Amino acid sequence: MPRLAEGYIGEKRVYGWDTCGKQQAAIIYNPVKEFLRNLMQIFPLLAIFVGGEILDMVSNTGAVAKAVLLILLAFSVISWAIILTKWSLLRRARVQSGRFVRAFRKAQRMQDIAAVADQFRPSPLVGVFEGGYEEYKRQIASNAGQLRVDGVRRGMQIGASEEITRLERNVPWLAITAAVTPFIGLFGTVWGIIDAFHGLGTAGAATLRAVAPGISEALITTAAGLAAAIPAVVAYNLIGSSIREFAARSDDFTLEVLNAVEHVQPQAMAEVRR
């Protein structure tokens, strides 16, 4: 009895009826692979075409629209520089924070972790620890008879505030970019439409075909404003979320250090008395 056989010839799927060991096959193309192959061939040409169209539209805009586009480009370049810098900084801080916490939990004395803290410098927890450790050393050196945990806590809170401020540096620029650039782009669009209608009134040709090119060229500033604002909005929220996470970790680490200080307090004061 003949049965349906299936196989592949290269990247093409083959079906056919196998009768007496002989396969009579009809070649059927894999539609997904064919679509992807055609898309990869068309995409470079489409990118060149779209890029050329945009360049033509930009070149045909007026002086005000070109100035608006330059301003938006400056906003976009600065915001992307901040995004990439903060992304790298937060990634290294996250990795080093995990390593620093593990090293702290393995240390037997405060002096041991203070000696190796510089190895984990990108972590904001290092600044938190050093803020408390400086106060801890001052109290030990003064030989007051008892450690004041509240003083160590205040020192760590100051260190945490300084570290969060360092992480937040230049981040407000992303919020400014997200809030301002759409309006700058809209200003360029409104100015271009006014110029287009002014030219239409001068020419006296009240047709859509006469005014459409000017309006389409004016709308490119709105698109540029959105292109600058959208990445800034997304990055501002993601970076802000990461900074809030570091603030919470700093609070938790402060409590962990205070517990360690209370545990080593009797031993430290005994060493001072000797």
C-alpha positions in Angstrom: 0.0 0.0 0.0 1.5 3.4 -0.9 2.3 5.7 2.0 3.0 9.4 2.3 6.7 10.0 2.5 8.3 13.2 3.8 11.9 14.5 3.5 14.1 17.5 2.8 16.1 18.6 -0.2 18.4 21.3 1.0 16.0 23.7 2.8 13.0 22.6 0.8 10.4 20.2 2.4 9.4 17.3 0.1 6.2 15.3 0.2 5.3 12.4 -2.1 3.8 8.9 -2.4 6.2 6.2 -1.8 5.3 3.2 -4.0 7.5 0.1 -4.1 10.4 2.0 -2.8 10.2 4.8 -5.4 9.3 8.3 -4.2 7.3 10.6 -6.4 7.7 13.9 -4.7 6.3 17.4 -5.2 8.5 20.1 -3.8 6.8 22.5 -1.5 8.7 25.6 -0.3 8.9 26.3 3.4 6.9 29.6 3.5 8.5 30.9 6.7 12.1 30.5 5.5 11.2 32.0 2.1 9.6 35.0 3.7 12.6 35.6 6.0 15.0 35.2 3.1 13.0 37.7 1.0 12.8 40.1 3.9 16.5 40.1 4.4 17.0 40.9 0.8 14.4 43.7 0.8 15.3 45.3 4.2 18.6 47.0 3.1 17.0 48.5 0.0 14.0 49.7 2.2 16.4 51.3 4.7 18.3 53.1 1.9 15.0 54.2 0.4 13.5 55.5 3.7 16.8 57.1 4.7 17.0 58.9 1.3 13.4 60.1 1.6 14.1 61.5 5.1 17.2 63.3 3.9 15.3 64.8 1.0 12.5 66.0 3.4 15.1 67.5 5.8 16.9 69.3 3.0 13.7 70.8 1.8 12.7 72.2 5.2 13.2 75.9 6.1 15.8 77.4 8.3 13.6 77.3 11.4 12.9 73.6 10.9 16.6 72.8 10.4 17.4 74.7 13.7 14.7 72.7 15.5 16.1 69.5 14.2 19.6 70.4 15.3 18.4 71.2 18.8 16.5 67.9 18.9 19.7 66.1 17.7 21.7 67.7 20.5 19.1 66.7 23.1 19.1 63.1 21.8 22.9 62.8 21.7 23.2 64.1 25.3 20.4 61.8 26.6 21.9 58.7 24.9 25.3 59.5 26.4 23.7 59.7 29.8 21.7 56.5 29.2 24.7 54.4 28.1 26.9 55.8 31.0 24.3 55.2 33.6 23.5 51.7 32.3 27.2 50.7 32.5 27.5 52.3 36.0 24.5 50.6 37.4 25.4 47.2 35.9 28.9 47.4 37.6 27.4 48.7 40.8 24.9 45.8 40.9 27.6 43.2 40.4 30.1 44.7 42.9 27.3 45.2 45.5 26.6 41.5 45.5 30.3 40.7 45.9 30.8 43.2 48.6 27.9 41.9 50.7 29.2 38.4 50.4 32.7 39.6 51.5 31.2 41.5 54.4 29.3 38.5 55.7 32.4 36.3 55.6 34.6 38.9 57.4 35.3 38.3 61.1 36.2 41.9 62.0 35.2 45.3 60.7 38.9 46.0 60.0 39.0 43.1 57.6 36.2 44.3 55.4 37.6 47.9 55.5 40.9 46.7 54.2 39.4 45.3 51.0 36.5 47.7 50.5 38.3 49.6 47.7 38.1 46.5 45.5 34.4 46.9 45.3 34.4 50.7 44.8 31.7 51.0 42.1 29.2 49.6 44.6 27.3 52.3 46.6 27.3 50.0 49.6 31.0 50.7 50.0 30.3 54.4 50.6 27.6 53.4 53.1 30.0 51.1 55.0 32.8 53.7 55.0 30.5 56.4 56.4 29.6 54.1 59.4 33.1 52.7 59.8 34.7 56.2 60.1 32.3 56.9 63.0 33.1 53.5 64.4 36.8 54.2 64.4 36.4 57.6 66.1 34.4 56.1 68.9 36.9 53.3 69.4 39.8 55.8 69.4 38.1 58.0 72.0 37.8 55.1 74.4 34.4 56.4 75.6 33.6 53.1 77.2 30.6 52.2 75.0 29.9 52.4 71.3 27.0 54.7 70.3 25.1 52.8 67.6 23.0 55.8 66.7 26.2 57.7 65.7 27.3 54.8 63.4 23.8 54.8 61.9 23.9 58.5 61.2 27.3 58.1 59.5 25.9 55.4 57.3 22.9 57.4 56.4 25.1 60.3 55.3 27.1 57.9 53.2 24.0 56.4 51.6 22.7 59.9 50.8 26.0 60.8 49.1 26.0 57.6 47.1 22.4 58.0 45.9 23.1 61.6 44.9 26.1 60.3 42.9 23.9 57.8 41.1 21.2 60.4 40.3 23.7 62.8 38.8 22.6 63.9 35.3 19.5 61.7 35.4 17.1 64.8 35.6 18.4 65.6 32.1 16.4 62.6 30.8 13.3 64.0 32.3 13.9 67.4 30.8 14.5 65.7 27.4 11.3 63.7 27.7 9.2 66.7 28.7 10.7 69.4 26.3 11.5 67.7 23.0 7.9 66.9 21.9 7.0 70.5 22.3 10.2 71.7 20.4 9.2 69.3 17.6 5.6 70.6 17.7 6.9 74.1 17.4 8.8 73.2 14.3 5.7 71.6 12.9 3.5 74.5 13.6 6.1 76.9 12.1 6.4 74.7 9.0 2.6 74.5 8.5 2.3 78.3 8.9 5.0 78.7 6.2 3.2 76.2 4.0 -0.1 78.0 4.2 1.6 81.3 3.7 3.2 80.0 0.5 -0.2 78.6 -0.6 -1.8 82.0 -0.1 0.9 83.7 -2.1 0.7 81.2 -4.9 -3.1 81.3 -5.0 -3.5 77.6 -5.7 -6.0 76.3 -3.1 -5.4 72.6 -3.7 -4.3 69.8 -1.3 -1.6 68.8 -3.7 0.0 72.3 -3.4 0.1 72.3 0.4 0.7 68.6 1.1 4.5 68.6 0.5 5.0 71.6 2.9 3.0 70.0 5.6 4.7 66.6 5.3 8.1 68.3 5.6 6.9 70.2 8.6 5.7 67.0 10.4 9.2 65.6 10.4 10.1 67.8 13.4 7.3 66.2 15.4 8.6 62.8 14.6 12.1 63.9 15.6 10.8 65.2 18.9 9.1 61.9 19.7 12.2 60.0 18.6 14.2 62.0 21.2 11.6 61.8 23.9 10.5 58.2 23.9 14.0 56.6 24.8 14.5 59.3 27.4 11.1 58.5 29.1 11.9 54.7 29.1 15.4 55.2 30.4 14.4 57.7 33.1 11.9 55.2 34.5 14.3 52.2 34.4 17.2 54.1 35.8 15.0 55.6 38.5 13.8 52.1 39.4 17.3 50.8 39.7 18.4 53.8 41.9 15.4 53.2 44.2 16.4 49.6 44.4 19.9 50.6 45.5 18.4 53.0 48.1 16.5 50.0 49.6 19.6 47.8 49.6 21.5 50.6 51.3 18.9 50.7 54.1 19.0 46.9 54.5 22.8 46.9 54.5 22.8 49.6 57.2 20.8 47.4 59.5 23.2 44.5 58.8 26.2 46.6 59.6 24.6 47.8 62.8 24.0 44.2 63.9 27.6 43.4 63.2 28.7 46.5 65.3 26.6 45.4 68.2 28.1 41.9 68.0 31.7 43.1 67.9 31.2 45.9 70.5 32.4 44.0 73.6 35.4 42.6 71.8 36.4 46.0 70.4 36.1 47.7 73.7 38.1 45.0 75.4 40.9 45.5 72.9 40.9 49.2 73.6 41.2 48.7 77.3 44.3 46.5 76.8 
